[in-house]
């Protein structure tokens, strides 16, 4: 057993906590990254205690100086942790009390670790969500640059992993870009919803002291303060929302990764990875592996698991605070760390990848890829689409079964003829996509303009 003193609750207990309890419940191993935010919240709380007349100005100066020294010690790696420092918040308060004496012992007046932790976590997330959103926009910029560079290059579009209709490469790249834009919108919306100060909620019921949570919220840069003290200390919706945002973002990244893996195979041969963003084999000298894409794909499972794990933790908790809520931090921190590393790695891979345009276009130039264009030609001549679909389908089947070139059968068909044959020429079908948002040159040219405006608008929203 440890000594009776040293914990924040030692007055209630005759004996100190067991070593096993401390080992199992400690949070410093992961919550140390909240140190700066805890200090920020503590400074605002001290100023609030002065306004309430609970701390005298000279006492506040002592405590604020102590907080400044603690901040330096933490930054310099000189902070000495004690076995009874249950988490970073406990450690900071213990050290401030050592430095500031009786004035330091007043720092926790009108405050609980419940609202203290929630405040630090919200401050941390306000900053980190912006950084993740900025990294996503950076990846979108890479996709835009590659789309512009792609020019008239095209490749097969796929449905059911079967070659469907040709699409411009730029159109395909921007499809991923728009999905990522929705991720940025979600992340920023989550940040707006979490911009609420819990400080002043206390352990669960507020305080009898003349504290002013509104002023403290303003001091900390929050948009507003909490409306219900029970909800303020138990709410982890904002963590769950962020983990959902990150999970869906990861799903979108995983789709990009999956295509890179496929396109880099000899079977597809659509891309060649740059040496600096690929790995080799320890045994097979010829290998060039898309490890970044595979890891992006693989880590998505963990990101989804973080979300489902936290939701399972939250679903059975009665109001208000329960220690289970400590389990919000490790999945959140891991998700942020994963994206902080993964987003620039994927951006670098895409920025340096070589697109093998000839191989792409050759795969898209099968005459059967123009089947829809043949049907639409018949529609333009007044035929109902279902009838046109059936006619072209039968011609394609006949070509396959009789091993007769499709162009020969199209030329011989009285409703198609040479005008139909012209649609089978390499590179022609993709030029016929003219509807807004479509995969042809005119709509894609407009889409590039719109996507650039979209990115500029997203960046203007980043604090």
ZAMARGU-4260 file (C-alpha; in steps of 0.2 Angstrom, whole numbers, plus 5000, padded with zeros to 4 digits):
<rodrens>
0) 5000/5000/5000 | 5006/5018/4997 | 5006/5031/5010 | 4990/5039/5015 | 4994/5057/5009
5) 4997/5063/4991 | 4980/5059/4983 | 4967/5072/4980 | 4955/5063/4991 | 4967/5057/5005
10) 4957/5066/5019 | 4942/5054/5017 | 4953/5038/5017 | 4963/5031/5032 | 4975/5021/5020
15) 4982/5026/5004 | 4978/5017/4987 | 4985/5000/4983 | 4999/5000/4970 | 4988/4989/4959
20) 4974/5002/4959 | 4987/5016/4954 | 4994/5005/4940 | 4977/5001/4933 | 4969/5018/4934
25) 4984/5029/4930 | 4982/5040/4914 | 4998/5049/4913 | 5005/5037/4900 | 4992/5044/4887
30) 4985/5060/4894 | 5001/5069/4896 | 4998/5077/4879 | 4984/5087/4888 | 4996/5096/4899
35) 4997/5113/4889 | 4978/5113/4888 | 4976/5109/4907 | 4988/5123/4911 | 4978/5135/4900
40) 4962/5130/4908 | 4970/5132/4925 | 4975/5149/4921 | 4958/5154/4916 | 4951/5146/4932
45) 4963/5156/4943 | 4958/5172/4935 | 4940/5167/4938 | 4943/5164/4956 | 4951/5182/4957
50) 4935/5189/4950 | 4925/5179/4962 | 4935/5186/4977 | 4941/5169/4982 | 4959/5172/4977
55) 4968/5188/4981 | 4978/5196/4967 | 4995/5192/4975 | 4989/5174/4978 | 4984/5173/4959
60) 5001/5180/4954 | 5010/5166/4964 | 4999/5152/4957 | 5000/5159/4939 | 5019/5160/4941
65) 5019/5142/4947 | 5009/5137/4932 | 5021/5145/4921 | 5036/5136/4929 | 5026/5119/4927
70) 5024/5123/4909 | 5042/5126/4907 | 5047/5110/4916 | 5035/5100/4906 | 5042/5107/4890
75) 5060/5104/4895 | 5057/5087/4901 | 5062/5091/4919 | 5045/5089/4927 | 5046/5075/4941
80) 5031/5064/4941 | 5026/5055/4957 | 5019/5038/4960 | 5003/5046/4966 | 5001/5057/4951
85) 4985/5048/4944 | 4984/5059/4928 | 4992/5074/4921 | 4979/5085/4929 | 4984/5078/4947
90) 5002/5080/4943 | 5001/5098/4938 | 4990/5103/4953 | 5002/5094/4965 | 5017/5103/4958
95) 5008/5120/4958 | 5004/5117/4976 | 5022/5113/4980 | 5028/5129/4971 | 5015/5141/4977
100) 5011/5134/4994 | 4994/5139/5002 | 4989/5149/4987 | 4992/5134/4976 | 4981/5124/4987
105) 4967/5135/4982 | 4968/5132/4963 | 4955/5118/4964 | 4942/5128/4973 | 4925/5127/4964
110) 4933/5115/4951 | 4932/5096/4949 | 4943/5085/4939 | 4927/5081/4930 | 4925/5098/4922
115) 4944/5101/4922 | 4947/5086/4911 | 4932/5089/4899 | 4939/5107/4897 | 4956/5102/4893
120) 4950/5089/4881 | 4939/5101/4872 | 4953/5114/4870 | 4964/5100/4863 | 4951/5094/4851
125) 4948/5112/4845 | 4966/5113/4839 | 4969/5095/4833 | 4953/5095/4822 | 4959/5110/4813
130) 4976/5102/4810 | 4967/5086/4803 | 4956/5096/4792 | 4970/5106/4785 | 4980/5090/4781
135) 4964/5083/4772 | 4963/5099/4762 | 4982/5097/4758 | 4978/5080/4751 | 4963/5087/4741
140) 4976/5100/4733 | 4987/5086/4727 | 4972/5077/4719 | 4967/5094/4711 | 4985/5096/4704
145) 4986/5079/4697 | 4968/5081/4689 | 4974/5097/4681 | 4990/5088/4675 | 4980/5073/4668
150) 4973/5084/4654 | 4963/5073/4642 | 4970/5056/4649 | 4956/5043/4652 | 4954/5026/4659
155) 4940/5013/4661 | 4927/5018/4674 | 4921/5002/4684 | 4906/4996/4691 | 4906/4979/4700
160) 4924/4979/4696 | 4920/4977/4678 | 4925/4989/4665 | 4910/5000/4662 | 4912/5017/4653
165) 4928/5027/4649 | 4930/5042/4661 | 4943/5056/4661 | 4957/5052/4674 | 4954/5070/4681
170) 4936/5065/4684 | 4941/5050/4693 | 4954/5059/4704 | 4941/5073/4709 | 4928/5060/4714
175) 4940/5056/4729 | 4943/5074/4731 | 4924/5078/4733 | 4922/5064/4746 | 4936/5071/4756
180) 4928/5088/4756 | 4913/5081/4765 | 4925/5074/4778 | 4932/5092/4781 | 4914/5099/4782
185) 4910/5085/4795 | 4926/5088/4805 | 4923/5107/4806 | 4905/5105/4811 | 4910/5093/4825
190) 4922/5107/4830 | 4908/5120/4831 | 4897/5108/4841 | 4911/5105/4854 | 4915/5123/4856
195) 4907/5124/4873 | 4916/5126/4890 | 4912/5114/4904 | 4922/5123/4917 | 4911/5128/4931
200) 4901/5113/4931 | 4911/5106/4945 | 4909/5087/4949 | 4891/5087/4942 | 4881/5101/4951
205) 4890/5117/4949 | 4895/5127/4964 | 4889/5137/4979 | 4903/5149/4976 | 4901/5165/4966
210) 4909/5159/4950 | 4905/5165/4932 | 4907/5151/4919 | 4902/5163/4905 | 4917/5174/4908
215) 4928/5159/4910 | 4922/5152/4894 | 4925/5169/4885 | 4942/5169/4893 | 4946/5152/4886
220) 4940/5156/4868 | 4925/5145/4869 | 4909/5150/4859 | 4898/5147/4875 | 4897/5139/4891
225) 4888/5123/4896 | 4869/5123/4899 | 4867/5109/4911 | 4881/5104/4923 | 4876/5085/4923
230) 4878/5085/4904 | 4893/5095/4904 | 4904/5083/4914 | 4896/5067/4906 | 4896/5072/4888
235) 4908/5063/4876 | 4897/5065/4860 | 4911/5076/4853 | 4923/5062/4855 | 4912/5050/4847
240) 4908/5062/4833 | 4926/5065/4830 | 4929/5047/4829 | 4915/5044/4817 | 4922/5058/4806
245) 4939/5050/4807 | 4932/5033/4803 | 4923/5039/4788 | 4938/5049/4782 | 4948/5033/4784
250) 4936/5023/4774 | 4938/5036/4760 | 4957/5035/4761 | 4956/5016/4761 | 4946/5017/4745
255) 4960/5027/4737 | 4973/5015/4745 | 4964/5000/4737 | 4964/5008/4720 | 4982/5011/4721
260) 4986/4993/4726 | 4976/4987/4711 | 4983/5000/4699 | 5001/4996/4704 | 4999/4978/4700
265) 5006/4971/4684 | 4988/4965/4679 | 4982/4983/4679 | 4999/4992/4676 | 4990/5009/4677
270) 5003/5017/4689 | 5021/5016/4694 | 5025/5021/4711 | 5040/5032/4715 | 5054/5023/4723
275) 5054/5035/4738 | 5036/5030/4742 | 5037/5011/4739 | 5046/4997/4748 | 5054/4981/4742
280) 5055/4963/4747 | 5068/4956/4759 | 5068/4940/4748 | 5061/4944/4731 | 5072/4957/4722
285) 5060/4962/4709 | 5046/4968/4721 | 5040/4985/4722 | 5026/4986/4736 | 5013/5000/4739
290) 5015/4999/4758 | 5008/5016/4761 | 4992/5012/4752 | 4991/4995/4761 | 4993/5003/4778
295) 4980/5016/4775 | 4968/5002/4770 | 4973/4991/4785 | 4973/5005/4798 | 4955/5009/4794
300) 4949/4994/4803 | 4957/5001/4819 | 4949/5018/4816 | 4932/5009/4814 | 4935/4999/4830
305) 4939/5015/4840 | 4922/5022/4836 | 4913/5006/4840 | 4923/5004/4856 | 4919/5021/4862
310) 4900/5019/4858 | 4900/5003/4867 | 4908/5011/4882 | 4895/5026/4882 | 4879/5016/4879
315) 4877/5010/4897 | 4883/5025/4908 | 4871/5033/4920 | 4873/5052/4923 | 4884/5059/4927
320) 4903/5056/4927 | 4909/5038/4928 | 4928/5033/4927 | 4923/5023/4911 | 4925/5040/4902
325) 4944/5039/4904 | 4943/5027/4890 | 4939/5041/4878 | 4956/5047/4876 | 4967/5032/4870
330) 4956/5029/4854 | 4955/5047/4851 | 4974/5050/4852 | 4978/5035/4842 | 4966/5041/4828
335) 4973/5058/4828 | 4991/5051/4827 | 4986/5039/4813 | 4979/5052/4802 | 4993/5065/4806
340) 5005/5052/4799 | 4994/5044/4786 | 4988/5059/4777 | 5004/5067/4772 | 5011/5050/4767
345) 4997/5047/4755 | 4998/5064/4749 | 5016/5061/4745 | 5013/5045/4736 | 5000/5052/4725
350) 5010/5068/4721 | 5025/5057/4715 | 5015/5042/4707 | 5017/5040/4688 | 5001/5037/4678
355) 5004/5025/4664 | 4992/5034/4652 | 4994/5022/4637 | 4990/5007/4648 | 4975/5016/4655
360) 4968/5021/4638 | 4971/5005/4630 | 4960/4997/4644 | 4947/5009/4640 | 4947/5008/4621
365) 4938/4991/4620 | 4924/4994/4607 | 4911/4987/4619 | 4915/5002/4631 | 4904/5012/4618
370) 4889/5001/4620 | 4879/5014/4630 | 4884/5027/4616 | 4877/5016/4603 | 4861/5014/4613
375) 4860/5033/4615 | 4862/5036/4596 | 4847/5025/4593 | 4838/5035/4607 | 4843/5051/4598
380) 4834/5044/4582 | 4818/5041/4592 | 4819/5024/4598 | 4814/5020/4616 | 4829/5017/4627
385) 4824/4999/4632 | 4822/4994/4614 | 4839/5002/4610 | 4847/4993/4625 | 4841/4977/4619
390) 4847/4979/4601 | 4864/4984/4607 | 4865/4970/4619 | 4861/4957/4606 | 4874/4964/4595
395) 4887/4963/4608 | 4882/4945/4612 | 4883/4941/4594 | 4900/4948/4593 | 4906/4938/4608
400) 4898/4922/4603 | 4903/4922/4584 | 4920/4930/4587 | 4915/4944/4574 | 4922/4962/4577
405) 4909/4973/4585 | 4912/4986/4572 | 4908/4975/4558 | 4891/4970/4566 | 4887/4989/4570
410) 4891/4994/4552 | 4879/4981/4545 | 4865/4986/4557 | 4852/4997/4548 | 4849/5008/4563
415) 4868/5011/4566 | 4879/5010/4551 | 4895/5021/4549 | 4889/5034/4562 | 4888/5020/4575
420) 4905/5013/4570 | 4913/5031/4572 | 4908/5030/4591 | 4919/5014/4593 | 4935/5024/4589
425) 4948/5025/4602 | 4945/5040/4613 | 4928/5045/4606 | 4916/5039/4620 | 4924/5049/4634
430) 4922/5065/4624 | 4903/5063/4622 | 4900/5065/4641 | 4892/5082/4641 | 4880/5083/4656
435) 4885/5094/4671 | 4895/5084/4684 | 4899/5071/4670 | 4916/5063/4665 | 4918/5072/4648
440) 4930/5086/4644 | 4918/5101/4645 | 4910/5096/4662 | 4926/5091/4670 | 4934/5108/4665
445) 4920/5116/4674 | 4922/5104/4688 | 4940/5109/4691 | 4935/5127/4692 | 4922/5122/4705
450) 4933/5111/4715 | 4946/5124/4716 | 4933/5136/4723 | 4927/5123/4735 | 4945/5121/4742
455) 4947/5140/4744 | 4931/5140/4753 | 4936/5126/4765 | 4953/5134/4768 | 4944/5151/4772
460) 4935/5141/4786 | 4951/5135/4794 | 4955/5145/4810
</rodrens>
